[in-house]
Amino acid sequence: MEGGIRPRRQSILIGQRSLDVYAEIDQGPKFVRWIIGIFRKWGFFIAEWPWTAIFLCLIVSVLSTVKIIMTPQRNEITGYTPYGARAKDEFLEYQNFFSSKGECVSYATSPAHVRVVIDLLQ
């Protein structure tokens, strides 16, 4: 490991790959070096102030959870269906069949309903 910063003594628990972390960042593309530098700084921050990092993560998690809970939920079935899709026609027939305004069980046994279903399936 030439040109790098060496720890005071080598631990038997630390392998060569772990020791390469202490090496100078002079290899690889500029973006890779930048990412390595950011993660190194983040690692030193967590090692120096672990409780601050824990509380920071907890605050972000709590805020995200509150945002998810407070977001109104809508079930929009037709929002992701393309125009002219068969699913929209079937959904319209479903609404007409099971709506409180239309006929239900008696309509299901009528020959007109069978013809509508056959036309819809073709």
N, C-alpha and C positions, 0 to 999 in steps of 0.2 A: 504494500500500500504506500506508494511513493507520492509525495506531495500532499498528502492528506493530513488531517488532524487525528492524532492517535489518542485514545483514552490512556489514562495513567497506567493501568495494568489491564491485561487481557483476562477476561473471565472465561472459565471453561464452559460456561453456559451460553456464551455469545459466539456464534459461528462467523465465518468470513463474510457472509452476506450481511449480517447485522453490523459488522465493523465497516463495511463499505458505505453505510449511511453517513459515517463521519467524514467520508472522503469529500474532496472538493467537487463542486458541481461544474464540470467543464466538458461533459460529454452529452451528446444527443442534441436534438433540435431545440431551438430557443423556447418553444412552448412547453416542451417536456421539462426543461430546466426550471421554467417559471412555476409549473405545477409542483415539482419536487420542492422548490423553495417555499411555496405556500404551505404544503403539507408539513414540511419541517418546522416552520414557524408555528403552525397550529399544534403540532405535537409538543413543542417546547412550552407553548402557552398552557396546554392541558397538564403537562408535567409540573409546571410551576404553580398553577392555580386550579387544582382539580375541582374544588367545591364551586368555584365561580363557573367553570365549564358545566358542571352538573346542573346548577341552578339556571344557567342560560338555556340549556336544553329543556329543562322542565318548564320554564316560562314559555318557550316556543311551542312545546307540546300542549300546554294548557290553553294557550291562545288559539291554536289550531283546532283543538277539540271544541272550544266554545264557538268558534266560527262555524264548524260543521253542524253543531247542534242548533245554532240560531238561523241557519240557512233554511228558507222555506223549501219544502220538497214538492215537486210537481211530477205527476206521472203523465207524460205526454207521449202517448202511443204513436200518434201519427207524425210526430216531429221528425223521425228518422226514416220515414217511408218515402221512397221516390214517387214522383208524380206518375199517375197511370198504373201504379202497381196493383197487382191482384189483391194484396193484403188490405188495401184501402177499401176496395169493393166488398170484401168479406167482412171487414170491420163495420161498414155501413149496414150490411145485411144483418149482422149480429146486433147492432144497436136497434134497428127496426124490429127485429124479432123479439128481443128481450126488453124493450122499452116499456114503460108503463102506459104509453099511449096506444100501442099496437096490440094485435092479437098474439097470443103466445102458444099455448099447448094445442088448442083447436086448429090453429093455423099450421102447426107442424104436421098434422095428419092429412091436410087437404092436398088434392092433386096439384093445385096451383103452386103450392110451396115446393113440391117435388120438381115441377118444371123450372121454377126459379133457381133451385139448387143445381139442377142439371145444366141450365144455361150458364150459371155462374162458374161451374167447374170446367166448361168447355173453353 
